[in-house]
Amino acid sequence: MTTDRQIYIKRVYEGRTYRSLGEEYGLSEQGAYQAVMREKRRQRKLVPTYPDGQVQDPDGIGEFEDEWTVEEMYKNMFDTVFDS
């Protein structure tokens, strides 16, 4: 586990101050703050993004099927009984 992640966990989940984190890891308060911000940015990059928005769950049971393409999702969203 990286130091940034350890500092982030102690800041967010344990509620530690930047000053106490800095003293523990040999950083200034600003250095501890920057470590927390670096970890936040890293975590934000891990969230999957899709060009046309979020992937929809076709059957509503929490599984995402790989064979559903964006075109199939749009077709199912705008499909009516008159299209058959």
All heavy atoms as an XYZ file, in Angstrom:
704
protein
N       0.847     -1.168      0.000
C       0.000      0.000      0.000
C       0.900      1.242      0.000
O       1.866      1.319      0.731
C      -0.889     -0.021      1.246
C      -1.938      1.034      1.214
S      -3.154      1.077      2.550
C      -3.204     -0.501      3.246
N       0.559      2.191     -0.823
C       1.389      3.385     -0.932
C       1.184      4.303      0.268
O       0.182      4.223      0.974
C       1.052      4.165     -2.210
O      -0.301      4.619     -2.108
C       1.206      3.310     -3.454
N       2.130      5.175      0.466
C       2.051      6.111      1.577
C       0.867      7.050      1.412
O       0.175      7.359      2.384
C       3.359      6.926      1.676
O       4.443      6.016      1.751
C       3.352      7.813      2.887
N       0.615      7.515      0.174
C      -0.528      8.400     -0.063
C      -1.825      7.726      0.355
O      -2.689      8.349      0.968
C      -0.616      8.796     -1.535
C       0.495      9.738     -1.963
O       1.199     10.257     -1.063
O       0.651      9.961     -3.168
N      -1.943      6.464      0.029
C      -3.168      5.744      0.374
C      -3.298      5.576      1.896
O      -4.384      5.707      2.443
C      -3.184      4.392     -0.312
C      -4.477      3.680     -0.098
C      -4.618      2.496     -0.976
N      -5.910      1.903     -0.702
C      -6.508      1.064     -1.463
N      -5.939      0.695     -2.569
N      -7.662      0.571     -1.142
N      -2.189      5.290      2.550
C      -2.229      5.159      4.010
C      -2.634      6.477      4.667
O      -3.450      6.495      5.589
C      -0.857      4.723      4.528
C      -0.485      3.321      4.150
C       0.963      3.012      4.484
O       1.765      3.916      4.710
N       1.289      1.729      4.502
N      -2.070      7.568      4.179
C      -2.416      8.880      4.719
C      -3.884      9.186      4.458
O      -4.602      9.675      5.332
C      -1.496      9.965      4.120
C      -0.063      9.753      4.606
C      -1.986     11.358      4.482
C       0.954     10.652      3.932
N      -4.352      8.878      3.254
C      -5.755      9.116      2.896
C      -6.696      8.331      3.811
O      -7.678      8.870      4.319
C      -5.987      8.729      1.436
C      -7.426      8.820      0.995
C      -7.983     10.041      0.662
C      -8.217      7.687      0.923
C      -9.304     10.132      0.257
C      -9.535      7.771      0.524
C     -10.071      8.991      0.187
O     -11.383      9.073     -0.210
N      -6.385      7.070      4.039
C      -7.234      6.226      4.894
C      -7.278      6.780      6.310
O      -8.348      6.876      6.921
C      -6.732      4.772      4.874
C      -7.037      4.139      3.513
C      -7.372      3.957      5.987
C      -6.392      2.794      3.293
N      -6.135      7.166      6.820
C      -6.111      7.697      8.182
C      -6.838      9.037      8.274
O      -7.469      9.341      9.280
C      -4.673      7.830      8.671
C      -4.051      6.482      8.955
C      -2.654      6.599      9.481
C      -2.116      5.196      9.737
N      -0.790      5.204     10.307
N      -6.779      9.835      7.226
C      -7.457     11.133      7.223
C      -8.969     10.947      7.133
O      -9.731     11.515      7.906
C      -6.948     11.991      6.062
C      -7.721     13.238      5.793
C      -7.541     14.248      6.881
N      -8.338     15.426      6.552
C      -8.747     16.301      7.427
N      -8.404     16.187      8.678
N      -9.466     17.318      7.054
N      -9.422     10.137      6.197
C     -10.856     10.020      5.926
C     -11.560      9.118      6.942
O     -12.586      9.492      7.500
C     -11.087      9.502      4.485
C     -12.544      9.219      4.229
C     -10.557     10.516      3.484
N     -11.011      7.955      7.178
C     -11.726      6.978      8.008
C     -11.440      7.114      9.503
O     -12.291      6.804     10.317
C     -11.408      5.560      7.541
C     -11.919      5.315      6.146
C     -11.045      5.228      5.077
C     -13.271      5.211      5.895
C     -11.504      5.025      3.794
C     -13.756      5.016      4.611
C     -12.866      4.922      3.562
O     -13.328      4.734      2.302
N     -10.246      7.555      9.849
C      -9.928      7.722     11.261
C     -10.128      9.157     11.728
O     -10.098      9.431     12.914
C      -8.484      7.281     11.539
C      -8.257      5.803     11.289
C      -6.810      5.398     11.505
O      -6.018      6.211     12.030
O      -6.480      4.260     11.142
N     -10.294     10.095     10.788
C     -10.536     11.485     11.141
C      -9.316     12.218     11.683
O      -9.451     13.178     12.430
N      -8.139     11.788     11.287
C      -6.911     12.410     11.782
C      -6.714     13.778     11.124
O      -7.173     14.040     10.022
C      -5.714     11.513     11.446
C      -5.780     10.109     11.997
C      -5.078      9.945     13.317
N      -3.704     10.397     13.296
C      -2.671      9.623     13.001
N      -2.837      8.353     12.687
N      -1.442     10.120     13.022
N      -5.985     14.647     11.805
C      -5.690     15.968     11.252
C      -4.465     15.887     10.355
O      -3.658     14.960     10.455
C      -5.424     16.980     12.381
O      -4.264     16.565     13.101
C      -6.620     17.080     13.319
N      -4.336     16.907      9.485
C      -3.169     16.959      8.613
C      -1.893     17.121      9.434
O      -0.859     16.578      9.086
C      -3.298     18.104      7.606
C      -4.386     17.876      6.585
C      -5.468     18.736      6.492
C      -4.331     16.806      5.705
C      -6.462     18.531      5.552
C      -5.318     16.587      4.758
C      -6.381     17.461      4.692
O      -7.358     17.248      3.762
N      -1.980     17.846     10.533
C      -0.808     18.062     11.370
C      -0.316     16.732     11.967
O       0.865     16.425     11.920
C      -1.124     19.037     12.492
C       0.066     19.235     13.433
C      -0.232     20.235     14.488
N      -0.264     21.545     13.831
C      -0.504     22.686     14.446
N      -0.743     22.693     15.729
N      -0.501     23.817     13.791
N      -1.240     15.929     12.507
C      -0.818     14.664     13.114
C      -0.307     13.684     12.061
O       0.641     12.936     12.310
C      -1.964     14.037     13.909
O      -2.995     13.592     13.059
N      -0.911     13.713     10.883
C      -0.422     12.856      9.796
C       0.957     13.291      9.340
O       1.828     12.456      9.064
C      -1.409     12.878      8.625
C      -2.742     12.190      8.864
C      -3.703     12.496      7.737
C      -2.551     10.703      9.021
N       1.153     14.593      9.247
C       2.465     15.107      8.864
C       3.542     14.722      9.853
O       4.654     14.353      9.471
N       3.214     14.805     11.130
C       4.198     14.426     12.157
C       4.518     12.941     12.089
O       5.661     12.530     12.259
C       3.671     14.791     13.543
C       3.627     16.282     13.805
C       2.916     16.639     15.096
O       2.403     15.722     15.787
O       2.858     17.836     15.409
N       3.514     12.121     11.821
C       3.735     10.676     11.767
C       4.591     10.267     10.574
O       5.445      9.386     10.670
C       2.391      9.941     11.709
C       2.523      8.438     11.681
C       1.182      7.728     11.661
O       0.173      8.332     12.056
O       1.162      6.558     11.239
N       4.352     10.913      9.421
C       5.055     10.524      8.199
C       6.219     11.452      7.846
O       6.812     11.320      6.783
C       4.070     10.463      7.028
C       3.159      9.265      7.113
C       1.883      9.379      7.672
C       3.568      8.027      6.661
C       1.050      8.276      7.760
C       2.738      6.923      6.749
C       1.487      7.050      7.299
O       0.661      5.969      7.398
N       6.512     12.404      8.704
C       7.632     13.302      8.447
C       7.351     14.315      7.359
O       8.253     14.670      6.592
N       6.132     14.784      7.265
C       5.726     15.767      6.264
C       5.209     17.015      6.962
O       4.919     17.005      8.154
C       4.593     15.204      5.392
C       4.836     13.908      4.640
C       3.543     13.393      4.055
C       5.849     14.140      3.539
N       5.076     18.081      6.187
C       4.393     19.257      6.717
C       2.888     19.038      6.587
O       2.437     18.061      5.986
C       4.805     20.495      5.919
O       4.367     20.368      4.578
N       2.095     19.957      7.145
C       0.645     19.850      7.003
C       0.269     19.906      5.529
O      -0.609     19.165      5.073
C      -0.055     20.981      7.757
C      -0.001     20.860      9.251
C      -0.716     21.998      9.944
O      -1.824     22.350      9.516
O      -0.149     22.532     10.906
N       0.925     20.796      4.781
C       0.646     20.929      3.350
C       1.025     19.650      2.601
O       0.329     19.237      1.685
C       1.418     22.129      2.775
C       1.115     22.422      1.330
C      -0.326     22.844      1.108
O      -0.964     23.400      1.994
N      -0.832     22.571     -0.061
N       2.104     19.010      2.996
C       2.514     17.758      2.359
C       1.506     16.647      2.598
O       1.211     15.856      1.695
N       0.951     16.575      3.807
C      -0.080     15.576      4.097
C      -1.344     15.867      3.299
O      -1.975     14.958      2.760
C      -0.383     15.558      5.590
N      -1.698     17.151      3.185
C      -2.865     17.551      2.388
C      -2.670     17.150      0.924
O      -3.581     16.605      0.293
C      -3.082     19.058      2.511
C      -4.137     19.595      1.579
C      -5.485     19.434      1.875
C      -3.794     20.249      0.402
C      -6.464     19.916      1.016
C      -4.754     20.734     -0.457
C      -6.088     20.566     -0.149
O      -7.051     21.035     -1.003
N      -1.509     17.400      0.384
C      -1.229     17.052     -1.009
C      -1.274     15.544     -1.225
O      -1.739     15.077     -2.276
C       0.115     17.620     -1.442
C       0.107     19.116     -1.587
C       1.483     19.683     -1.886
O       2.476     18.967     -1.852
N       1.528     20.976     -2.161
N      -0.822     14.770     -0.251
C      -0.882     13.311     -0.366
C      -2.336     12.840     -0.422
O      -2.678     11.955     -1.211
C      -0.159     12.654      0.807
N      -3.195     13.446      0.392
C      -4.620     13.087      0.379
C      -5.237     13.457     -0.965
O      -5.989     12.677     -1.560
C      -5.364     13.775      1.547
C      -6.863     13.619      1.402
C      -4.896     13.210      2.873
N      -4.904     14.622     -1.489
C      -5.455     15.049     -2.780
C      -4.954     14.158     -3.917
O      -5.706     13.845     -4.842
C      -5.085     16.516     -3.066
C      -5.775     17.511     -2.165
S      -7.575     17.420     -2.304
C      -8.006     16.947     -0.658
N      -3.690     13.737     -3.865
C      -3.173     12.822     -4.902
C      -3.953     11.511     -4.897
O      -4.292     10.971     -5.948
C      -1.690     12.534     -4.672
C      -0.760     13.548     -5.234
C       0.680     13.057     -5.262
N       1.187     12.662     -3.963
C       1.848     13.454     -3.136
N       2.102     14.701     -3.472
N       2.280     13.009     -1.968
N      -4.242     10.995     -3.711
C      -4.994      9.741     -3.624
C      -6.430      9.925     -4.109
O      -6.981      9.051     -4.773
C      -4.980      9.218     -2.184
C      -5.702      7.916     -2.000
C      -5.128      6.759     -2.796
O      -3.951      6.793     -3.174
O      -5.885      5.800     -3.052
N      -7.040     11.065     -3.814
C      -8.395     11.330     -4.315
C      -8.415     11.356     -5.836
O      -9.312     10.812     -6.460
C      -8.928     12.661     -3.775
C      -9.450     12.580     -2.377
C     -10.073     13.903     -1.976
C     -10.625     13.841     -0.579
N     -11.271     15.097     -0.184
N      -7.407     12.022     -6.435
C      -7.333     12.067     -7.903
C      -7.122     10.666     -8.479
O      -7.715     10.306     -9.493
C      -6.211     12.993     -8.347
C      -6.556     14.452     -8.257
C      -5.537     15.328     -8.968
N      -4.197     15.204     -8.424
C      -3.720     15.882     -7.385
N      -4.493     16.746     -6.776
N      -2.493     15.714     -6.976
N      -6.292      9.864     -7.819
C      -6.038      8.505     -8.296
C      -7.314      7.681     -8.250
O      -7.633      6.945     -9.175
C      -4.952      7.832     -7.460
C      -4.494      6.493     -8.032
C      -3.632      5.732     -7.064
N      -4.372      5.215     -5.932
C      -5.149      4.122     -5.972
N      -5.282      3.458     -7.078
N      -5.783      3.709     -4.904
N      -8.079      7.815     -7.180
C      -9.321      7.055     -7.070
C     -10.348      7.510     -8.087
O     -11.125      6.707     -8.583
C      -9.891      7.181     -5.655
C      -9.098      6.420     -4.639
C      -9.675      6.535     -3.251
O     -10.703      7.162     -3.040
N      -9.013      5.934     -2.288
N     -10.358      8.800     -8.395
C     -11.299      9.308     -9.387
C     -11.014      8.722    -10.767
O     -11.925      8.480    -11.546
C     -11.210     10.826     -9.444
C     -12.533     11.469     -9.692
C     -12.485     12.970     -9.621
N     -11.801     13.442     -8.433
C     -11.014     14.511     -8.416
N     -10.806     15.204     -9.497
N     -10.424     14.890     -7.305
N      -9.747      8.458    -11.053
C      -9.374      7.883    -12.348
C      -9.789      6.417    -12.455
O      -9.922      5.894    -13.553
C      -7.873      7.994    -12.575
C      -7.418      9.401    -12.829
C      -5.924      9.452    -13.024
C      -5.449     10.865    -13.211
N      -4.002     10.942    -13.368
N     -10.003      5.748    -11.322
C     -10.367      4.337    -11.340
C     -11.836      4.106    -11.671
O     -12.226      3.008    -12.015
C     -10.066      3.703     -9.971
C      -8.604      3.680     -9.551
C      -8.475      3.096     -8.158
C      -7.771      2.894    -10.531
N     -12.663      5.154    -11.579
C     -14.089      5.017    -11.868
C     -14.257      4.878    -13.376
O     -13.763      5.706    -14.136
C     -14.871      6.246    -11.352
C     -16.322      6.182    -11.771
C     -14.732      6.354     -9.860
N     -14.924      3.839    -13.842
C     -15.084      3.662    -15.278
C     -15.990      4.745    -15.859
O     -17.006      5.110    -15.261
C     -15.730      2.285    -15.413
C     -16.380      2.046    -14.110
C     -15.573      2.772    -13.086
N     -15.598      5.257    -17.001
C     -16.427      6.241    -17.688
C     -16.809      5.684    -19.049
O     -16.065      4.914    -19.661
C     -15.678      7.569    -17.871
O     -14.450      7.305    -18.563
C     -15.362      8.209    -16.529
N     -17.956      6.058    -19.520
C     -18.476      5.583    -20.795
C     -18.839      6.796    -21.631
O     -19.383      7.766    -21.105
C     -19.692      4.693    -20.570
C     -19.376      3.527    -19.668
C     -19.655      3.567    -18.314
C     -18.729      2.412    -20.175
C     -19.329      2.511    -17.486
C     -18.397      1.347    -19.357
C     -18.703      1.407    -18.015
O     -18.361      0.369    -17.203
N     -18.555      6.768    -22.923
C     -18.776      7.951    -23.746
C     -20.242      8.390    -23.802
O     -20.522      9.560    -23.918
C     -18.262      7.548    -25.125
C     -18.179      6.069    -25.098
C     -17.996      5.665    -23.672
N     -21.164      7.467    -23.714
C     -22.579      7.822    -23.807
C     -23.279      7.719    -22.458
O     -24.464      7.444    -22.379
C     -23.294      6.911    -24.816
C     -22.841      7.199    -26.240
O     -22.398      8.332    -26.491
O     -22.929      6.297    -27.076
N     -22.569      7.898    -21.383
C     -23.188      7.844    -20.066
C     -22.944      6.515    -19.389
O     -22.066      5.746    -19.762
N     -23.743      6.232    -18.388
C     -23.579      5.017    -17.604
C     -24.132      3.796    -18.346
O     -25.085      3.896    -19.092
C     -24.317      5.147    -16.271
C     -23.738      6.204    -15.376
C     -22.353      5.835    -14.887
O     -22.076      4.677    -14.617
N     -21.491      6.813    -14.778
N     -23.517      2.653    -18.100
C     -24.013      1.410    -18.656
C     -25.290      1.053    -17.898
O     -25.360      1.171    -16.685
C     -22.969      0.284    -18.503
C     -23.529     -1.042    -18.933
C     -21.747      0.599    -19.307
N     -26.296      0.629    -18.640
C     -27.555      0.280    -17.999
C     -27.589     -1.205    -17.691
O     -27.051     -2.017    -18.432
C     -28.717      0.631    -18.914
C     -28.840      2.115    -19.144
C     -29.988      2.425    -20.062
O     -30.676      1.535    -20.535
N     -30.193      3.693    -20.317
N     -28.244     -1.533    -16.616
C     -28.419     -2.920    -16.225
C     -29.698     -3.413    -16.892
O     -30.794     -3.038    -16.494
C     -28.517     -3.009    -14.708
C     -28.590     -4.429    -14.204
O     -28.366     -5.352    -15.006
O     -28.863     -4.608    -13.018
N     -29.604     -4.260    -17.930
C     -30.780     -4.612    -18.713
C     -31.856     -5.379    -17.941
O     -33.039     -5.165    -18.166
C     -30.234     -5.454    -19.860
C     -28.872     -5.856    -19.449
C     -28.394     -4.874    -18.437
N     -31.476     -6.243    -17.008
C     -32.488     -7.028    -16.314
C     -32.683     -6.596    -14.866
O     -33.525     -7.143    -14.164
C     -32.167     -8.523    -16.372
C     -30.754     -8.830    -15.932
O     -30.065     -7.904    -15.481
O     -30.344     -9.987    -16.044
N     -31.926     -5.614    -14.394
C     -32.127     -5.053    -13.073
C     -31.646     -5.905    -11.919
O     -32.064     -5.687    -10.788
N     -30.773     -6.881    -12.165
C     -30.328     -7.738    -11.065
C     -28.875     -7.463    -10.661
O     -28.284     -8.215     -9.910
C     -30.493     -9.229    -11.409
C     -29.669     -9.608    -12.643
C     -31.953     -9.584    -11.585
C     -29.622    -11.092    -12.917
N     -28.297     -6.373    -11.159
C     -26.957     -6.004    -10.742
C     -25.846     -6.624    -11.550
O     -24.702     -6.543    -11.167
N     -26.161     -7.260    -12.649
C     -25.127     -7.819    -13.518
C     -25.126     -7.043    -14.824
O     -26.168     -6.691    -15.356
C     -25.417     -9.286    -13.826
C     -25.349    -10.193    -12.629
C     -25.691    -11.624    -12.983
O     -26.206    -11.866    -14.087
O     -25.437    -12.495    -12.152
N     -23.937     -6.800    -15.328
C     -23.821     -6.115    -16.603
C     -23.308     -7.113    -17.626
O     -22.253     -7.698    -17.465
C     -22.869     -4.926    -16.478
C     -23.404     -3.868    -15.564
C     -22.981     -3.803    -14.261
C     -24.339     -2.973    -16.012
C     -23.478     -2.842    -13.404
C     -24.837     -2.006    -15.170
C     -24.415     -1.940    -13.862
N     -24.098     -7.296    -18.654
C     -23.733     -8.279    -19.670
C     -22.830     -7.628    -20.702
O     -23.097     -6.537    -21.184
C     -24.996     -8.824    -20.334
C     -25.909     -9.524    -19.339
C     -27.184    -10.034    -19.985
O     -27.258    -10.048    -21.218
O     -28.083    -10.399    -19.235
N     -21.777     -8.332    -21.062
C     -20.815     -7.782    -22.006
C     -21.381     -7.673    -23.414
O     -20.927     -6.863    -24.199
C     -19.554     -8.650    -22.046
C     -18.786     -8.573    -20.748
O     -18.969     -7.592    -20.025
O     -18.014     -9.505    -20.478
N     -22.351     -8.490    -23.747
C     -22.821     -8.486    -25.123
C     -23.757     -7.325    -25.447
O     -24.133     -7.139    -26.581
C     -23.502     -9.825    -25.470
C     -24.726    -10.146    -24.643
C     -24.397    -10.979    -23.424
O     -23.220    -11.201    -23.124
O     -25.331    -11.402    -22.758
N     -24.141     -6.540    -24.441
C     -24.984     -5.382    -24.711
C     -24.121     -4.232    -25.199
O     -23.250     -3.753    -24.504
C     -25.724     -4.960    -23.443
C     -26.921     -5.795    -23.185
C     -26.933     -7.112    -22.859
C     -28.269     -5.397    -23.246
N     -28.206     -7.551    -22.698
C     -29.057     -6.514    -22.931
C     -28.903     -4.201    -23.526
C     -30.444     -6.471    -22.908
C     -30.275     -4.157    -23.494
C     -31.042     -5.279    -23.196
N     -24.375     -3.793    -26.411
C     -23.647     -2.653    -26.952
C     -24.470     -1.395    -26.726
O     -25.637     -1.454    -26.335
C     -23.396     -2.833    -28.455
O     -24.664     -2.867    -29.129
C     -22.618     -4.110    -28.743
N     -23.877     -0.257    -26.984
C     -24.584      1.016    -26.833
C     -25.771      1.074    -27.786
O     -26.859      1.528    -27.426
C     -23.612      2.189    -27.079
C     -24.349      3.514    -27.078
C     -22.506      2.184    -26.050
N     -25.583      0.553    -28.998
C     -26.681      0.556    -29.972
C     -27.854     -0.285    -29.488
O     -29.013      0.099    -29.647
C     -26.195      0.031    -31.332
C     -25.206      0.946    -32.039
C     -23.785      0.793    -31.525
O     -23.487     -0.217    -30.867
O     -22.984      1.691    -31.753
N     -27.571     -1.434    -28.875
C     -28.644     -2.279    -28.352
C     -29.363     -1.604    -27.194
O     -30.585     -1.711    -27.070
C     -28.086     -3.631    -27.901
C     -27.650     -4.512    -29.049
C     -26.945     -5.767    -28.568
O     -26.223     -5.706    -27.553
O     -27.131     -6.805    -29.223
N     -28.623     -0.887    -26.362
C     -29.272     -0.180    -25.255
C     -30.207      0.898    -25.788
O     -31.325      1.050    -25.306
C     -28.231      0.443    -24.324
C     -27.527     -0.560    -23.451
S     -26.554      0.161    -22.125
C     -25.365      1.136    -23.006
N     -29.758      1.666    -26.809
C     -30.612      2.701    -27.373
C     -31.838      2.082    -28.036
O     -32.936      2.597    -27.920
C     -29.849      3.549    -28.385
C     -28.977      4.587    -27.752
C     -27.626      4.642    -28.021
C     -29.504      5.512    -26.863
C     -26.816      5.589    -27.437
C     -28.705      6.468    -26.264
C     -27.365      6.505    -26.556
O     -26.575      7.440    -25.970
N     -31.647      0.965    -28.724
C     -32.775      0.312    -29.380
C     -33.799     -0.115    -28.329
O     -35.003      0.087    -28.505
C     -32.308     -0.903    -30.165
C     -33.443     -1.638    -30.850
C     -32.964     -2.947    -31.446
C     -34.111     -3.739    -32.016
N     -35.118     -4.103    -31.041
N     -33.354     -0.686    -27.228
C     -34.278     -1.134    -26.197
C     -34.932      0.021    -25.463
O     -36.051     -0.100    -24.988
C     -33.561     -2.054    -25.209
C     -33.235     -3.388    -25.833
O     -33.941     -3.840    -26.719
N     -32.164     -4.005    -25.381
N     -34.237      1.160    -25.346
C     -34.836      2.315    -24.679
C     -35.991      2.878    -25.490
O     -37.005      3.301    -24.940
C     -33.797      3.423    -24.467
C     -32.905      3.204    -23.295
S     -31.943      4.652    -22.826
C     -31.184      5.171    -24.343
N     -35.837      2.894    -26.800
C     -36.834      3.540    -27.647
C     -37.705      2.537    -28.398
O     -38.429      2.901    -29.305
C     -36.147      4.467    -28.629
C     -35.332      5.537    -27.944
C     -33.952      5.531    -27.989
C     -35.956      6.534    -27.215
C     -33.221      6.487    -27.337
C     -35.232      7.501    -26.560
C     -33.845      7.469    -26.632
N     -37.623      1.269    -28.024
C     -38.408      0.227    -28.667
C     -39.871      0.336    -28.219
O     -40.158      0.529    -27.045
C     -37.854     -1.144    -28.273
C     -38.199     -2.198    -29.302
O     -38.676     -1.833    -30.382
O     -37.987     -3.379    -28.999
N     -40.786      0.238    -29.150
C     -42.213      0.276    -28.814
C     -42.910     -0.932    -29.389
O     -42.337     -1.699    -30.164
C     -42.874      1.556    -29.390
O     -42.794      1.506    -30.817
C     -42.202      2.815    -28.882
N     -44.158     -1.113    -29.033
C     -44.914     -2.262    -29.539
C     -45.183     -2.126    -31.042
O     -45.467     -3.102    -31.707
C     -46.249     -2.430    -28.781
C     -45.987     -2.831    -27.356
C     -47.079     -1.163    -28.861
N     -45.081     -0.917    -31.560
C     -45.354     -0.692    -32.981
C     -44.160     -1.005    -33.864
O     -44.293     -1.005    -35.076
C     -45.790      0.757    -33.212
C     -46.978      1.143    -32.372
C     -46.843      2.025    -31.329
C     -48.230      0.599    -32.625
C     -47.922      2.375    -30.555
C     -49.321      0.950    -31.854
C     -49.167      1.846    -30.825
N     -42.992     -1.271    -33.266
C     -41.806     -1.563    -34.052
C     -41.733     -3.000    -34.542
O     -40.914     -3.333    -35.368
C     -40.531     -1.295    -33.225
C     -40.338      0.192    -32.988
O     -40.941      0.991    -33.746
O     -39.588      0.542    -32.060
N     -42.614     -3.861    -34.070
C     -42.522     -5.262    -34.454
C     -43.149     -5.578    -35.770
O     -43.615     -4.842    -36.515
C     -43.144     -6.146    -33.391
O     -44.431     -5.703    -33.066
